[in-house]
Amino acid sequence: MYEILIVGGGPAGLTAAIYAACAGKHVAVLERGSTGGQIISAPLVENYPGIPSVSGTELARQMTEQAKSLGAELLSAEAT
């Protein structure tokens, strides 16, 4: 049973999962495609807080790994 269910695994959803997991909540992220959302198609993301320059794919990978390492579960599913 999850305390928090997040619909969408883009940057906002992954950030929400990171903060919820840090708060000790049992959280899951529902994503129908690849985690990271549209940012994975960005060749370059600049001035993201704490990261001067990174590819969208790498940023999504790092956010996904951080969420998972904190205990968030990422589920491949579509919310209807």
N, C-alpha and C positions, 0 to 999 in steps of 0.2 A: 504494500500500500504506500502510495506516494503522498507526501504532504503538499508538494508543489508540482504541478505539471505545466511545462512551458511548451507552447505551440510555436514551432519555428526554431531552427538551429542556425540562424544567421548571427552576426555579431551581437545584436541586442539580446537574442535568446541565450547565447552562450555566456554573455556577461551576466544575465540574470541567474543562470545556473551556477556560475562561479560564486556570486554573492550569496545565493540561497544555500549552497553547499557549505560555504564558510560559516554561515549562521547555524549550521548543524541540522539543516532540513534534509529530508529524504526527497530528492528531486529527480525528475526525468524530463528529458527534452524530446519532443516528437518532431521528427524531420522526415519529409517524404523523399527528399533527394539527398544530396551531399551536404554535410554540415559545413557551415560557413556562408551559405546563401550566395547572393550575387557577388559578394566580395571576392570569391575565388576566381572570378573572371578578370579581376583587375591586375594588370601586370605590375603596377607599382602603387603602393599606398604610402603617402608621406604624411608626417606630422601626426601620426596616431599617438595618443598619450604614452610616453615612455619609449616609443620606437620611432626613430627619425625616418626610416625608410625600410620597406619590406614588401614582398610580393603578396598579393591577396591570398594566394594559396598557402603561403607560409604563415601568414597571420591567422588564417582559419585553422591551420594545423596546430599552432601553438595554443590558441584559445580552446580548441577541442581537447587537447592533451591536458591542459590545466583543469578544465571542468571534470574530466574523467579522474584525474589524480586526486581531486577533492571528494570524489564519490558520486558525482552526478552520473546518471545513466542516460545514454543516448540511444533512442529507439527509432528504428526505421518504421514510420507509420504516417498515415494521413488522417488529420482530424476532420471529422465530418459533423 
